[in-house]
Amino acid sequence: MSEKYKDIERRARALLEGAATKQQIEQVRVQMLGRKGEIAQLFKCLPDLPADERPRAGRAANELKELLSRLINQASSRLPEREIETE
């Protein structure tokens, strides 16, 4: 399971590095954190895990969600001021 979490983090980082506009960053946010996003899918799978794995997997999913939120906010703050003003 942790490999899946690492894969999501790697993909999110790559998408955010390539995002040059606020709109692209928003697309990454929706893809990763939206109602039908990657993180939501992780949380939906938690009940299917064995009881002894659920707490660890849940903590890891929450940590990943927080990390992705921070990365998205950092990416938004790195945009040039003129990009933010034009939207």
PyMOL commands that set and color helices and strands:
alter all, ss='L'
color gray80, all
select helices_A, chain A and resi 2-18+22-33+38-48+54-78+81-86
alter helices_A, ss='H'
color red, helices_A
deselect
rebuild
show_as cartoon
